[in-house]
Amino acid sequence: MNTADEDRAIGEVVDRLAKAFPSVGVDKVAQVVSDTRPEFADVPIRDFVPLFVERGAKERLRELV
């Protein structure tokens, strides 16, 4: 997965999580996803990073609801 594909996939993560957590708001969801993404900066195989980011962000968003 190249950087552009990963960025697109992360954008889709924000969209999915914003729909799953409408009470949180899109801006906060985007911030949580953005805060979660650096945790996986050193992962050598990038194909699963969006999945890992989504899972991590989802856990954090559950704590906010």
Z-matrix of the N, CA and C atoms (Angstrom, degrees):
N
C 1 1.456
C 2 1.529 1 107.53
N 3 1.325 2 115.92 1 127.17
C 4 1.461 3 118.83 2 177.70
C 5 1.536 4 109.75 3 -87.65
N 6 1.305 5 116.29 4 174.19
C 7 1.463 6 121.63 5 -175.40
C 8 1.526 7 112.45 6 -60.74
N 9 1.313 8 117.03 7 -41.32
C 10 1.473 9 120.17 8 -179.86
C 11 1.528 10 111.05 9 -64.23
N 12 1.319 11 116.66 10 -41.82
C 13 1.469 12 120.42 11 177.95
C 14 1.524 13 111.01 12 -64.98
N 15 1.324 14 116.38 13 -40.37
C 16 1.456 15 120.20 14 179.12
C 17 1.532 16 110.55 15 -65.55
N 18 1.329 17 116.98 16 -43.43
C 19 1.466 18 120.47 17 177.90
C 20 1.529 19 111.30 18 -60.70
N 21 1.314 20 116.74 19 -41.39
C 22 1.469 21 121.19 20 178.08
C 23 1.521 22 110.33 21 -63.49
N 24 1.323 23 116.26 22 -44.21
C 25 1.460 24 120.62 23 179.56
C 26 1.529 25 111.30 24 -64.37
N 27 1.312 26 117.41 25 -37.55
C 28 1.467 27 120.74 26 177.49
C 29 1.530 28 109.82 27 -66.40
N 30 1.309 29 117.30 28 -37.22
C 31 1.470 30 120.81 29 174.99
C 32 1.521 31 111.14 30 -61.30
N 33 1.309 32 116.44 31 -39.02
C 34 1.466 33 120.77 32 176.94
C 35 1.528 34 111.01 33 -67.14
N 36 1.317 35 116.66 34 -34.24
C 37 1.467 36 121.12 35 175.88
C 38 1.525 37 109.52 36 -61.69
N 39 1.319 38 116.46 37 -45.71
C 40 1.470 39 120.45 38 178.60
C 41 1.523 40 109.83 39 -59.30
N 42 1.310 41 117.30 40 -45.03
C 43 1.468 42 120.92 41 179.60
C 44 1.528 43 111.72 42 -60.58
N 45 1.316 44 116.08 43 -46.31
C 46 1.475 45 119.75 44 -179.46
C 47 1.525 46 111.67 45 -63.56
N 48 1.316 47 115.84 46 -44.78
C 49 1.462 48 119.16 47 -177.90
C 50 1.527 49 111.95 48 -70.59
N 51 1.317 50 116.89 49 -32.61
C 52 1.468 51 119.84 50 176.81
C 53 1.524 52 110.09 51 -64.61
N 54 1.317 53 117.35 52 -35.80
C 55 1.469 54 121.03 53 176.65
C 56 1.529 55 110.96 54 -72.24
N 57 1.319 56 116.83 55 -36.03
C 58 1.460 57 121.16 56 -179.07
C 59 1.530 58 112.40 57 -75.03
N 60 1.334 59 116.75 58 -25.91
C 61 1.462 60 122.16 59 -178.28
C 62 1.534 61 110.48 60 -128.08
N 63 1.324 62 117.42 61 63.26
C 64 1.469 63 119.84 62 -175.16
C 65 1.526 64 113.61 63 -63.44
N 66 1.317 65 117.91 64 -26.02
C 67 1.469 66 119.83 65 -178.92
C 68 1.527 67 112.22 66 -73.52
N 69 1.309 68 117.41 67 -16.61
C 70 1.462 69 121.13 68 -178.84
C 71 1.526 70 111.37 69 -81.74
N 72 1.314 71 117.13 70 -35.91
C 73 1.462 72 121.21 71 -178.61
C 74 1.516 73 111.65 72 96.72
N 75 1.301 74 115.01 73 145.50
C 76 1.470 75 121.51 74 -175.82
C 77 1.523 76 111.51 75 -62.68
N 78 1.325 77 117.68 76 -41.28
C 79 1.467 78 119.80 77 -177.76
C 80 1.520 79 112.02 78 -62.99
N 81 1.323 80 116.39 79 -41.91
C 82 1.466 81 120.01 80 179.30
C 83 1.522 82 110.62 81 -68.87
N 84 1.321 83 117.29 82 -39.85
C 85 1.471 84 120.89 83 176.76
C 86 1.527 85 109.46 84 -60.15
N 87 1.315 86 116.95 85 -46.53
C 88 1.466 87 120.65 86 179.52
C 89 1.524 88 110.81 87 -60.97
N 90 1.327 89 116.93 88 -38.16
C 91 1.463 90 120.81 89 178.90
C 92 1.525 91 111.34 90 -66.43
N 93 1.324 92 116.97 91 -42.77
C 94 1.465 93 121.15 92 179.03
C 95 1.538 94 110.09 93 -63.67
N 96 1.319 95 116.68 94 -42.96
C 97 1.468 96 120.17 95 177.68
C 98 1.525 97 109.64 96 -62.61
N 99 1.312 98 116.79 97 -44.26
C 100 1.466 99 121.63 98 179.21
C 101 1.522 100 111.45 99 -62.21
N 102 1.319 101 116.93 100 -38.69
C 103 1.465 102 121.04 101 178.69
C 104 1.527 103 112.22 102 -71.41
N 105 1.317 104 117.25 103 -27.38
C 106 1.459 105 121.94 104 -178.44
C 107 1.526 106 112.08 105 -81.73
N 108 1.299 107 116.91 106 -33.95
C 109 1.474 108 121.50 107 -173.32
C 110 1.531 109 114.27 108 -56.73
N 111 1.337 110 120.52 109 -40.97
C 112 1.474 111 118.86 110 -178.68
C 113 1.528 112 114.81 111 -62.11
N 114 1.319 113 117.12 112 -19.94
C 115 1.463 114 119.97 113 177.79
C 116 1.528 115 111.63 114 -61.15
N 117 1.322 116 116.66 115 -20.72
C 118 1.459 117 122.02 116 -176.31
C 119 1.529 118 111.98 117 -114.53
N 120 1.323 119 116.06 118 20.40
C 121 1.464 120 120.79 119 -177.17
C 122 1.531 121 112.78 120 -64.57
N 123 1.310 122 117.16 121 -30.48
C 124 1.460 123 120.50 122 -175.89
C 125 1.524 124 113.96 123 -96.57
N 126 1.319 125 116.80 124 6.46
C 127 1.464 126 119.99 125 179.51
C 128 1.530 127 108.33 126 -70.54
N 129 1.340 128 118.07 127 121.39
C 130 1.458 129 119.49 128 -174.97
C 131 1.527 130 114.41 129 -71.09
N 132 1.305 131 117.79 130 -34.04
C 133 1.463 132 120.75 131 179.07
C 134 1.518 133 107.05 132 -98.93
N 135 1.313 134 117.27 133 109.61
C 136 1.458 135 123.65 134 -169.02
C 137 1.524 136 113.84 135 -83.85
N 138 1.314 137 118.73 136 -10.42
C 139 1.463 138 121.59 137 -173.78
C 140 1.521 139 113.98 138 -57.80
N 141 1.311 140 116.96 139 -32.31
C 142 1.459 141 120.16 140 -175.49
C 143 1.527 142 113.51 141 -101.94
N 144 1.316 143 117.81 142 0.24
C 145 1.467 144 120.70 143 -178.79
C 146 1.525 145 111.93 144 -56.97
N 147 1.334 146 120.55 145 -46.67
C 148 1.469 147 118.30 146 178.51
C 149 1.538 148 112.95 147 -57.91
N 150 1.305 149 117.56 148 -37.25
C 151 1.458 150 121.01 149 177.38
C 152 1.526 151 110.88 150 -64.60
N 153 1.323 152 116.64 151 -45.34
C 154 1.463 153 120.72 152 179.23
C 155 1.532 154 110.90 153 -63.61
N 156 1.322 155 115.88 154 -41.55
C 157 1.469 156 120.33 155 178.76
C 158 1.522 157 109.68 156 -63.20
N 159 1.318 158 116.97 157 -43.40
C 160 1.457 159 120.33 158 -179.93
C 161 1.526 160 110.96 159 -61.30
N 162 1.297 161 116.71 160 -44.79
C 163 1.471 162 120.02 161 179.81
C 164 1.525 163 111.24 162 -63.15
N 165 1.312 164 116.75 163 -45.01
C 166 1.463 165 120.42 164 179.89
C 167 1.518 166 112.20 165 -65.07
N 168 1.314 167 116.33 166 -43.43
C 169 1.462 168 120.63 167 179.51
C 170 1.519 169 110.89 168 -66.23
N 171 1.318 170 116.49 169 -38.03
C 172 1.468 171 120.41 170 179.76
C 173 1.529 172 110.26 171 -62.24
N 174 1.320 173 117.30 172 -41.82
C 175 1.462 174 120.66 173 177.42
C 176 1.524 175 110.93 174 -60.49
N 177 1.321 176 116.90 175 -43.80
C 178 1.465 177 121.05 176 179.76
C 179 1.525 178 111.35 177 -66.39
N 180 1.305 179 116.42 178 -39.20
C 181 1.465 180 119.54 179 -179.49
C 182 1.532 181 110.96 180 -68.70
N 183 1.297 182 117.23 181 -34.74
C 184 1.477 183 119.75 182 176.79
C 185 1.530 184 110.96 183 -60.25
N 186 1.318 185 115.93 184 -34.17
C 187 1.464 186 120.41 185 178.94
C 188 1.530 187 111.67 186 -68.72
N 189 1.320 188 116.51 187 -25.25
C 190 1.473 189 121.08 188 -178.73
C 191 1.523 190 113.31 189 -82.82
N 192 1.318 191 115.83 190 -20.49
C 193 1.480 192 119.48 191 -174.95
C 194 1.513 193 110.41 192 -88.33
